[in-house]
Amino acid sequence: MGRKIHVSTTINGEDSEFLCEARQSLLEVLRTSLSLTGTKEGCNNGNCGACTVLMNGVPVDSCLVLAVETEGAEIETVESIAKEGHLHPLQECFLEGAALQCGICTPGFLVSAKALLDDNPDPGEKEIRFELSGNLCRCTGYDKIVRAVQAASERMKEAN
Amino acid sequence: MRDFEYQAPSSIDEAVALLAEHGDRAKMLAGGTDIIVQLREGLRDAGLVVDVKKIPELMQIAWRDDGGLEFGASVPCHVIYKDEKIIDSYPALTDSAKIIGGWQIQGRASIGGNLCNSSPAADSIPSLIVEGAACRIAGPTGERTVPVHDFCTGPGTNCLTEGELLISLVLPPPAKSAGSRYMRFIPRNEMDIAVVGAGAWLRLDESGESVEEARLGLAAVAPTPLSADEAAAWLQGKPATEESFSEAGDMARKAASPISDMRGPADYRVHLVGVLVKRALTGAVGRARGGDRNPVIPVGINRC
């Protein structure tokens, strides 16, 4: 067992402290030390995006971030997307549009898609497919996911 | 993976001292998108991981008095391709930064890390070559500078000696009437490793009709990224037309010595070199003449 390092960080808006080994990824610490199991492990090597979280507002694969690197950073996971029990329009549209089957890729897609729409409220289909290309799905064939993101962007524009 | 120690030095001197103390037990950590995978898969070994992201020189973007740019080796791709001035000045580089991995990779991966990983297929290196980049390196005997086309020495190897680390990339001031473009051929639309990558930079003469100077860079067709010097030199003084670019593409083919592997047979890669060099030159001249410099989303008809 390696030496434990103390890390202070902010997760979903709350101060968080934990002990970890240098080799542990943020993904591992989120799921096993902090019981934030919304973020999923798919490939563990930066290809599938199931582990996507925001680090200082930027989408990253948490399997490729060492937990010690989050010292002083702000982490947002899928658990922060719904606010006070209200689903985000993306979550509503994913459900209404059946944009998931097994659901393992869904948290990663939600984090990436939310970051996309926050950055660009009116993406075209080409932009949606390209910017979400770091998230892989084995079940749906992507079509319903893309339509759900489009529907959510419409819903968010109407709300504003 | 096996456990290792972690240190995050806050200065170049501190980093050099750590590397001197730990020798080849120490591995640099910038974005981590290559090294963490390699450590996890046992391809590389580390007793100490040296996180270089707290060293200011490795994370900054500094425009020089001569109009050129020095950016830190660990600046992530997403910072590079969102920077309007970098897009305008070195569009081939931002083309590359936008297509390395995917969005999540670009949130962490750095141009310097891409260079130091030294894959022959690295997407940033042909762009660094054509933009005329130099590598600022620090080590136990002080600092030195290496032109980027001399940096890689073989698949996965480079000129950094023990105890050295890459500090920054230095780019010359952007020239008037110049444009650049990087593109690659991959089987999908994204998230792939280049089967062939081609970068082109050219500067037009006063009339805007002829090539005053050109540079060409190639990925994935040799043990290292290549500078296609003969083809680039031939372009000097030639009209900036489709015919010239086709001819340059044919000449660039002779510089390539690819292998056949799961991504494609060698003869197909040689063929692609000619096609992509012609298209990259076409893209570069378009930008030299005022065309859009924003990174191209390579999907569908714009794939390459």
Contacts between the chains, C-beta under 8 A, distances in Angstrom:
chain1	res1	chain2	res2	distance
A	1	B	3	7.8
A	2	B	3	3.4
A	2	B	4	7.7
A	3	B	5	7.3
A	5	B	6	6.7
A	21	B	3	5.4
A	22	B	3	6.4
A	22	B	4	5.6
A	22	B	5	6.2
A	22	B	6	3.7
A	22	B	49	6.5
A	23	B	1	5.3
A	23	B	2	7.1
A	23	B	3	4.8
A	23	B	4	6.1
A	23	B	39	7.8
A	25	B	36	7.4
A	44	B	40	7.0
A	45	B	37	4.8
A	45	B	40	6.9
A	45	B	41	7.6
A	46	B	33	5.6
A	46	B	36	8.0
A	46	B	37	6.3
A	46	B	101	7.1
A	46	B	104	7.2
A	46	B	105	6.0
A	47	B	191	7.1
A	49	B	102	7.1
A	49	B	104	5.7
A	52	B	104	5.6
A	55	B	107	7.0
A	58	B	76	7.9
A	58	B	78	6.3
A	58	B	107	4.1
A	59	B	103	5.5
A	59	B	104	5.1
A	59	B	107	5.5
A	60	B	104	5.3
A	60	B	107	4.3
A	60	B	108	5.4
A	61	B	33	7.7
A	61	B	104	4.5
A	61	B	105	7.0
A	61	B	108	7.7
A	63	B	36	7.9
A	64	B	31	7.8
A	64	B	32	5.2
A	64	B	33	5.3
A	64	B	36	5.1
A	64	B	37	7.2
A	64	B	105	7.8
A	64	B	108	6.4
A	65	B	32	6.7
A	65	B	108	7.0
A	66	B	6	7.0
A	66	B	29	7.5
A	66	B	32	6.8
A	66	B	36	7.1
A	66	B	49	7.5
A	66	B	51	8.0
A	68	B	6	5.3
A	68	B	51	7.9
A	69	B	29	8.0
A	69	B	32	7.6
A	69	B	51	6.6
A	69	B	53	7.7
A	112	B	103	6.6
A	112	B	104	7.3
A	126	B	297	6.0
A	126	B	299	5.1
A	126	B	300	7.0
A	127	B	297	6.8
A	129	B	189	7.4
A	129	B	299	6.5
A	130	B	189	7.1
A	130	B	190	6.1
A	130	B	297	4.9
A	130	B	299	5.5
A	131	B	103	5.4
A	132	B	103	7.6
A	133	B	102	5.0
A	133	B	103	7.4
A	133	B	189	6.9
A	133	B	190	3.8
A	133	B	191	5.3
A	134	B	101	7.0
A	134	B	102	2.8
A	134	B	103	4.9
A	134	B	104	4.5
A	134	B	105	6.6
A	134	B	191	6.6
A	135	B	102	8.0
